[in-house]
Amino acid sequence: MSAAMPNASYSITLRLRMSADDPSAIGRTTTAIGEAAGAVTALDFVETQRDVVVIDVTVNAGDAAHAEGITDAVDALDGVEVHRVSDRTFLLHLRGKLEVRSRVPLATRDDLSMAYTPGVARVCRAIADTPDDARRLTIKGNTVAIVTDGSAVLGLGDIGPAAALPVMEGKAALFKRFAGIDAWPVCLDTKDPDQIVRTVEAIAPVYGGINLEDISAPRCFEIEDRLRASLDIPVFHDDQHGTAIVVMAALINALRLVDKRLDDVTVALSGAGAAGMAIARLLLREGVGELLVADADGIIGGDSHPCVHESHVWLRERTNHERRSGTITDAIAGADVFIGVSAPNLLRPEDLRTMRPDPVVFALANPDPEIDPVGARQHAAVVATGRSDQPNQINNVLAFPGIFRGALDARARYITEDMKAAAARALAEVVTEDELHPSHIIPSVFSDRVVPVVADAVRRQAEAEAEANRSLTAEVTE
């Protein structure tokens, strides 16, 4: 049987037929499910006949094998027949999670003449005369493209653009739910950076922003840099910057709890991919005392590390000032903070004993973190993960809706480093002093305070930068 905790992502509904003359059948069924470590979340009577009762039992399992084991346990009961098993996650995805709806009525001839021909021609001419009016008079002002090549999807890796589409649909649904932004998946059947850049440049007139998603490193760095240089709308690689912003916000609050300053602490960071690099950049920008970054080849900057990528060279010049070598286990020795965005089960809970007093542990690999969070809490003052079934979930949905909402409202052309830092600080401040707790260093993704606060901080920073640029331009032209 699975050791994974039952959760809604592996939720099944068992349609069962049982004898109407057996009053113990339902009790025996729920007992069997419990003994199989399943979690019953609903029980509904579908039909009652003279001899047969039909019921639906909804159960959370830990994984697919666990769900099958639960089904077998119920099917083995005398007098209980499993008629059908429905996977609720697959049912939710039938025909996709998105649709297009018109925002305007199309009920009369007048409606048609204004929304389409001939009236629409007047709006087209206005945009041709003043192209920036497209942000005001079309969907551009509130629409984001979610662009992927399917090469680094969640914990699934390189599964291709078609298999990545359900994730991109989910991302679009989150944009709408939390920030009122219309987002659309753009899954590209190429891994060539030149083709990706050219394709995004070609479709950019429709969108007010580009959210790059699940593109593998190091290609993602080049693609983002080139698009930022060529487009006049915000380009944001959420796997990098969204993760970094939420990590930074959570770390601000964790350090408040343990009464440490960022410029006094040593951070051991596991992972030098897209997320790891962005976290490293933001930590260094905000003045971390010392940073040690380790990947599969060891601590970057140490004599034994090959330093094969430009990102490695960049890190070598700015981190690991003592030129320490070894693995992530060696890196955490004497560190105040561990941040993992890498692979599961790299550390044992007892390894944390080598860290300084009141260590902070962010083990963010999904679905299985770098260290068992339950065991880690025996040694750490604060523990966070990327999982929704654990306290302190570091979830990008805390960042990207508000960041794009603020950038779109400001009609920003870039999402700058200062805007990212402003977003992190604003997100941290959502958790008040009274709310701050080792199990509550970051707000819930469902908090209605998050998006407005983050969006306002980003908008104000964007407007301040735009005003500074206008003043500088005016000085130069005088």
Buried (B, 14 or more C-beta within 10 A) or exposed (E): BBEBBBBBBBBBBBBBBBBEEBEEBBEBBBEBBBEBBBBBBEBEEEEEEEEEBBBBBBBBBBBEEBBBBBBEBBBEBEEBBBEEBBBBEEEEBEEEBBEEEEEEEEEEEEBBEBBEEEEEEEBEEBBEEEEEBBBEEBBBBBBBBBBBBBBBBEEEEBBBBEEBBBBBBBBBEBBEBBBEBBBBBBBBEEBEBEEBBEBBBEEBEEBBBBBBBBBBBBBBBBBBEBBBEEBEBBBBBBBBBBBBBBBBBBBBBBBBBBEBEBEEBBBBBBBBBBBBBBBBBBBBBBEBBBBBBBBEBBBBBBEEBEBEBEBBEBBBEBBBEEEBBBBBBBBBBBBBBBBBBBBBEBBEBEBBEBBBEBBBBBBBBBBBBBBBBEBBBEBBBBBBBBBEBBBBBBBBBBBBBBBBBBBBBBBBBBBBEBBBBBBBBBBBBBBEEEEBEBEBBBBBBEEEBBBBBBBBBBBBBBBBBBEEEEEEEEEEEE
